[in-house]
């Protein structure tokens, strides 16, 4: 089963419109409709809120304000406990911190009543000066979180009185001393913008109380266990009082690993004892959920004339918006999932801080800080190569680590990393030697190539863990129970393949049931590129134990030592004489009969001690119109080392999807605000995402290096694939017209003005 391009187990049902999503599971006819009244101000204090007229609307059941909810702070972040995030949220507060922040919970029998009542709620605000610039946040006179009851599980330098969420340092060697030994030093400032998730299914949740008096929450989420923990905290109940179920998810990209709708439906159901649901509109999903973190970087880098990098020094500011959520870790991952590939460099220093501002809270989005960190690090190195007159390919090969590297800023030895083959094959596929740096097409258009490299991780070492149960059903087939979450990535298919391979059977004999906190064991869920590596390793362990149990039962049945028996597709047979066998269906039936029965099942946990590094080399060919500055992607080549490729078809789709999102970040997508802090890009009319015609041809190839700690040699792939387009395209723009755009996105206006400025300076 390993290495085969098996189609997704749910592909036919998706194509025929059969999957059941959250809103399809609302079976109560008397379900309450919830809408959230949201703040029109970026920063304000609620002086008075009058709900009297609104409560008189026919069909209104209840309206809750900050006076009616538990005074408990929680984090919306879907991180493993103890979260490296500040517990700085409440369901409702007398302070609103961005345009769209929750002011009141309006509950009614139908949507018409709720919408009418929402217009009748009268709120008197004391409008405060908002903090809208990440550079001005630290020490600003407006303190976004003045409260004293914020809890931080870890001490990462939280200082709410100065709008500081966290500080982080990473490094090795003496940076100042190494810069003295450099022949060339450059200093640059880069800016990466916020980016919206744009998943097709908006945020939504539905809840009811079951026959045992427990709250059941069905929601479109990436981590049922994490969402349950945060929701329980928010409404002041133990987790044992809640059951979370994840049905089919209509996309997430990290955005559904935050507890947004879930706490509100759970609270309303607990208070009213009635089922309730909350569905975000598309506008709310843009304006009141989360986005990628905007970041600013100051970079200093130096080398000798041969291109041997001596020192890298980076200072970053991360804009986490109104709430801390994932900000701390994103600041960390902008270094920890980027700089280790340059561990050969003698001196590295990274200093990052995370700040509050009065905009939409930032959260997890594919790449999770490493995308931002890769852009600035790789672009700075590309700029260095331009100054030195050395091709970027050469300088990358010269300064990157190889398999076996250890020490420095590496937390674990590198056991697999196919740098050279990925880069060399990428050069061949893009036609680098023939096309570098550019070729004139006509008097106004030029084609050019650019490149980038990136690494990532495979889950969070020493924190994340997954447990699975593998059970033989009475008919001799198997069921896998896992708390993991398939977002449309095909992870259920990949996990079924790993199960089938481990039990020497086929896919038709594997059933995957996932995402139910009552029925499925603990799993961190779908984030941090962990599913294949983390849950896959747990499956291998559980299957090995189950296999031993089956062979032991067959040994007694056949009176043949297990040493001579082999588990096959639907039977256990003699290794040398397959006519001697017992069907698994017989063993399955007998396992549930009589006083000596033993259900054939096994469970195993994998808590990862390390996080293997996938690697990608990205090469792009663009066409640039010098008369307008417009950039078009013609070809994009991605060569990936994700270890053993469990399913090439699904892995290819992951690469193509990540490259597409990366091109969007590089050229098109930009979250914009008005001067008062109102989100301007709150629909697909204002927010630009690339279509098929915008991304050119994407060519994908794999150069796997076997990862000895992974399931059948596999590493992750989900996030590393988004990292390379921004720096590769920036490099290609430079190779086309000689200017670097350091402020994403790389729009035609920015390119044209940079060209004009460059020409004026020359004149």
ABEGO torsion letter per residue (X at the ends): XBGBBBBBAAAAAAAAGABBBAAAABABAABBBBBBBBBABABBBBABBBAAAAAABBGBABBBBAAABBBBBBBABBBBOBBABBBABBABBABBABBGBBABBBBBABAAAAAAAAAABBBBBBBBBBBABAAAABGBABBABABAABBBABBAGBBAAAGBABBBBBEBEBAAAAAAABABBBBBBBBBBBBBAGBABBBBBBBBBBAAGBBBBBBBBABAAAAAAAAAAAAGBBAAABBBBBBBBBEAGGAAABBAAAAAAAAAAAAAGBBBBBBBBAAAAAAABBBBBBBBBBBBBBBBAAGBBABBBBBBBBBAEABAEAAAAAAAAAAAAAAAAAAABABBBBBBBBBBBBBBBBBBBBGGGAAAAAAAAAAAAAAAAAAAGBBAAAAAAAABBBBGBBEEABABBBABBBAAAAAAAAAAAAGAAAAOABBBABAABBBBBBBBBBBBBBEBBGABBBBBBBBBBAAGBBBBBBABBBAGAGAAAAAAAAAAAAAGBBAAABBBBBGBAAABBBBAEBBGGAAAAAAAAAAAAAAAAAAAAAAAAAAAAAGBBAAABBBBAABBBBAABAABBBBAAAAAAAAABEAABBBBBBBBBBBBABBBBBBBBBBBBBBBBAAAGBBBBABBBBBBBAEBBABAAAAAAAAAAAAAAAAAAAAABBBBBBAAGBBABABAAABBBBBAAAAEBBBBBBBBBBBAABBGGBBBAAAAAAAAAAAAAAAAAAAAAGBBBABOBBBAAAAAAAAAAAAAAAX
